[in-house]
């Protein structure tokens, strides 16, 4: 550790904040500034200090640091404090490469080295899964720390005649107007700069600025697309101008008009991406993994762990447009994908057809309910499930009744995974393999994969 004294702001990087642009209420201190020794780190990248028998969380502080902070929120069981000064600095602290890190709420870990980010995430995950598997079982899957995100939703607002284009601030609804985002893929960074330049040219003369709810950027194997979500009607001349801008920048522009639940997109204008040598088509607002490189690695690991064979009948729950279903169908006897959203089920069917996978079918079903009749009689041997953050607890009784030999659980929320895993352990399954996947570097989020065997 290096001994040094530096004033720091809430995010843990050196204080260079433009207070006029922040425009958010600052928490008032409760009591004097005092010293804390940081013992640990929460999964939200807050330092953990213990003093006078009470836990204090300090955003921006790192383990083994001695810091000065003042409490801004006091609860019965814990306090929250604001970082004022770092007296003894962690050897793992780094200077955040993004100039907007102080304010932007998109990233929470840029002040910590990438290696230690993963150590911290692993430590937290081991704690979450302590009743499920041993720490030594959990492996790590990772890729690039920056320039990985192929999808982003930009917030847009006009304030006092000025366009704000960027992301929400830390613990705030205020928009932090940014110049660039270094976690976006290089092509999306170029698109963001072109978009911001286009708005600046017209300044507030362009009526679209005040009529946008948000803007979505997307990159896949068809290139880059931009989606404008409109909150009010826009005349055809203005739409034509932006279509010309899209053509000049060699990208696809989609419009989601007022009162539309999603953009109207023809079959020929849909997007597609590659996985396992297969082409998956999808609507630009359908869910896909935002980290393309990690998605490839994740699918490869899933195939290696589940090891589909020619006599396997595999159920893919929460299947989306077939990210796992199609690769599994290349190797198994039969695969059935189940998804609640009818449009994604239809996309999955078209993907199966276009890739000539006749052993793959899709069912639209609500997986918070008991098993669909078509599922019960399949003779399922293996199951893969990739549920949303809420997990799959409601469906687990139906799942264990199917008596699959193996269950591969992919999760974006370790807390609900731990809950669901305990249920499976109680019903005669054991964890054979476990893995942490650093799908979102610079943030606190991870994906987890567990393989259960009956």
N, C-alpha and C positions, 0 to 999 in steps of 0.2 A: 504494500500500500504506500502511496505517496502522501506526505503531509503537505497540505496546502489549504488556503482559505479562499473560497470563491462564493460570491453571491449567486444564488440560483433562483429560477422561477418555478412555477408549479410542475412543469414537465421535466425538470431536472437538467435543462440546458442553460447556458449562460443567459442572463437577462437582457434581452434586446427587444422588448415588447412595445409595439405601438398601441398605446392605451386607447387612442381615438378609434382605431380599427377594431379593437376587441369588443367594446360596447357591451360588456356583461357585468352583472353585479358581482362585486368582490366580497367574499366572505369576511366578516369582521372577526378579529382575533379575540379569543377568550383567555385572558391571563397573559403573562409575560412570555417573551422568547426564552426558550430553555434548550439545553443540550439533550440529544437522544443518541443512543448507540443502536444501529440497525442490525437486527439479528437475522431477518429473512425477507422474503419477497412474496407478495400475493400473486395470483395468476393475472391480476389486473395491473401488475408492475408497480404496486405501491410498497414502499418499504415498511417493514414491521418492527416496531420498537416495543419494549416492555419496560414500564417504569411504574413504581408504586403499586404493583399488582394489577396494572391495567394495560391493555394493548392499545397502541397508538399507530394508526396508518398514516404514512407520509408519502404522498405522490412525489416521484422524482428521486427519492432516496434509494440507495442500493445497499445490499448486505455488506457488513464490515465497515461501513462508513460511520463517522461521528458527525452529526449535523445539528444545526440550530433551527428550530421551528417553533411556531406558536399554534396552539389548538384553535381551530375555527369551528369545530362541531363536537359536542360532547354527548355521548350516550351512556346508558347504564353499564354496558359491557365493554365499550371501546370508545376511543376518541379519534378524530381526524384532524391532522395538523398540516399547515402549509410550510413548505420548505423555505427557509430564509437564507441559510448559509451552510456550505459544506466545509467542515474543518479538517476532516481526514477522508481522503478520496479513495474509492475502490480502484484497484488496478484494472478492473474490468470496465470502468466507465470510459465511454468514447464520446467524441463530439458529434452530435446528430448531423448527418449530411444534408438534411432537408432544412432550408431556411424558414419554413413554416411550422416546424415541429413544436415550437413554443405554444402555438395557438390551435393548430388543426387537431381535430379529434380522431383522425384516421389511424394514426400509429401511436403506440404507447411504449415501445421498447427501443427506440433508436438511440437512447443514451447508454445502452448496454451492448457489449460486443455480441455478435451473432452466436458465437460458440456458447457464451453464457446465457443468452436468451434460451437456447435449447436445453441447457442444463437446468435452468429455472423451470421451464415448462415440463421437463421430465420429472423433476422433483415434485411438482404439484400433481402431475398425473399419477405418480406412484402413490401419493397420499390418497387420491380419489379412489384408486383401485386396490388399496391395501387389504380389503376383505375378499378380493376377487382373485388376485394373482400375486406372485412374488415380484419384487422390484427388478430382479435379474432377468425376468422373462421379457421385459419390455424393450424392444429394439427401436431405433430411430430411422426415419426416412426423411430425407431433406434434399433441397436443390438450391437454386439461386436465392440470395437474400434480398435482391432488388430487381426491378424491371420484370416482374413475374405476373402482374395482375392484368388479365385480358378483358376485364369488364369493370366498369365503374359507373356509379350514378352521381351526377353533379347537381348540386343545389344551385338555384338561380333566384336572384331577387334584385329589384331596383330600389335603392334607398337614396332619397334626396338627389335624384337624377343620376346616380352612379350605379353601374352594373356590378353586382357581386356574383362571382362564379367560382365555386370551389366546394368545400365540404363543411359539415357542421363542426363547430368548435368543441373543445374539451368540456364535457358535462354541460353543454349549452345548445340552444337552438339557433344561435347566431351563426351566420355563414362567414367562414374565413375565406376571403378571396385570394386564391393562390396563383402563382405564375407557372407552376409545373408540379407534377407528382412523380417522384422517382421510383415508386413501387409499380407504376404502370409500365406495360411493355413499351419499348422504344417507339413503335408505331402509334400507340395511343398517346404517348407524350407529344409526338408531332401533331397528332390530331387535336389535342387539347390546345396547343399553342396556336394552331390555325384557326380554331374556333374562337379563341379569345381575341385574336387579331381581327377576325371578321366582325365581331361585336364592336370593337373599338373604332373601326373605320366609320361605322354608321352612328356610333355613340348612342344617344337616346332617341335619335330620329327613327331608329328601327323599331316598329311597333311590336315585334315578336318578343322583345326582352321582357315586357310586362305581362306577357300572356303565356309564359313558360312555367310549368310546375317543376319539372326537372329535365335534365338531359342525360341520356345513357350512352356511354361509349362501349364498343364491343369489337374485339378482334378474334377472328377464327380463320379457317383455311380459305374462306372466300375473300379475306381482306378485312377492312375496317368498315364499321357502320356506326351511324349516329342516330339516336331516336329522340325526337322532340315530343315531350308530353305537354300538350296545350291545355290551358285552363279557360280559354276563350276562343271565339272564332277568329280566324285569320284569313285575309282576302287572298285570292289566287295569285295576284301579282307578287305578293311577299313570299308566298310558297315557291313560286317560280324562281325568284331571286336566290333563295336558299338551295333549291335543287341545282341551280347552276353552280353555286359554290361547292356543292357536293361533287358534282362532275369534275370541276377543276382540281379538287383535292383527291380524286379517284377513290371515292368512298360511297357507300349506300346510305341514303337518308330515308328514315321511316317517320311517319307522323301518327301519333296517338291523339286523336281529336277529342274535344270536350264531350263528355258523356259516353266515351268508348272505354270499355273495360281493358282493352288492349288494342294495339295497332292492327289495322287490316293489312295483311301481308299475303300476296299471292304465292302459290306453291313454287313458282319459279324464282321468287325473290327471297325464299327462306335461306337460313344460314346453314353451314355444315362444318364439322370438324372431324379429324381422324383419330381413331384409337384402335390399337391392335390390328392395323391394316384395314380397318373398316371405316366407312364414311357414314356419319350420323347427321341427319338433317333435323333442324329444329326451328321453331319460331324465335325471333330475336329477343322475346321476353320470357321464353322458357328458361328453367333452371339448367345451368351447366356449371361445372367446377371452374372457378375463376383462374386457377393456376394450371395452365396446360401441361407444363413439364411434370408437375407433381401428380396430376391426374393420370398421366401415362404410367408413372412409377406405381401409383396406387392400384391401378387395374392390373399391372404385372404382378404385384405382390398378392393381390386377391386371388388371381389365377393360380399362383404358385402354392398358396396356403390351402385353398379349397380343392385344388387338384381335380377338376372335373374330368370324369372318364366316360367312355362310350356307353356305359349302362346307367349313368346318373340321370335322374329327373330332378331338375333344380328349380326352385322357386326364388324369384328375385323380387323382393318386396320394396315398395317405395322406389320403383325402377326408373322414374323419369322417362326420358326418350330412349333408354336402352344402353346407357353408358357401361353397365356391367352385363346386361342381358345378352347383347350381341356377341361379345368375346366369349362368354360362357357357352353360347349356342354353337360356336365353332368346334367345341370339344365334347359336349354332352349329348346324351340321347334326346333329351327334351328340356326346354326351358320355358317357364311361364313368368312373364313380368306382370306385376300388379301395381297400379297407380290410381290415385283418386281423381286426378285431373284428366277429363276425357280428351282434351286436345293433345295432351302428351301421350296418352294411350294410342291415339290415332297416328301421331308422329312415330311412335315405336313400331306400329304395324307397318307403316310405309318404309321404315328403315330396315325391318326384317325382309320385306319384299325386295327392296332395291339391292340388298346384299345377298339375296338368294338363300336366306336361312329359313327353310321350310319347317324346321323343328322348333321354331320360336313363335309364341303367341302372347298376346297381351290382354289383360282383363282390367276393366275400370271397376274399382271397389274401394270402399271406405275401410281403411285398416284400423280404425278405432272400434270397429264392430267385429262380430264373430266371423269366422272364415267363410268365404264364399263357397257355395256348393261345388263349383267347378274346381276349387282347390282341394277340397276334402278327398276326392276320389282319384287323385293323380298318382299316388304312390311315391310321394316326394322322398328323395334320399338326402338331399342337401338344400340348405337355404342360405341366401345372401340377403341382408337387409341393411338399408342406408336411410334411416328415418330422419325427420327434421329434429330440431333441438328438443322438442318435447319427448322424444324417444318413442318406444313401441310397446309400452307396458300393457295397454288395453288389448293388444293382439297376442301377447305372449301365451295366454291359456290356449288359444286356438293353435298357436305354433307348436307347443309341446305335444298336443294331441296328434299332430302329424308324424311325430317320432322320427324326425330326420337324424341321420347319423352325425351330420356336422352342421353347424350354424356359423356363418361368418358375419359378424356385426361390425358395420362401419358407422362411426358416430362423430357428430360435430359438437357434442356436449358430453363431457366426461362424467358429469354428475348424474344425468339421466341414464347414461350407459352403466355406471356402477349400480344404480338401482335395478335396472333390467337384468344385469349380469347376476346379481344375487338371486333373482327369481329363477334364472336358468340353472344356477348351481343347486338350488333347492329341489329342482326337478331332474336331478341325475345327469347334469352336464358338467364338464370340467373345462377349464381354459387350457388349451394346448399351446397357443401362441398369442403374443400381444405386441402391439406396435404403436408408437407415437409418430404422427405424420405432420411435419411442420409446413402445413399448407399455406399459412399466412405469416411469413416472416415480418418482423418489426411490429407485430400486433400480439395480443395475448391469446389469440385463438389457435387451436390445434384440432386435428382430426385424429381419431383413434380407431384401431382395428383389433378385434378380438376373434380368435377362432375357438369355438366350443366343439367338443366331441362328446357324444353320448356314452 
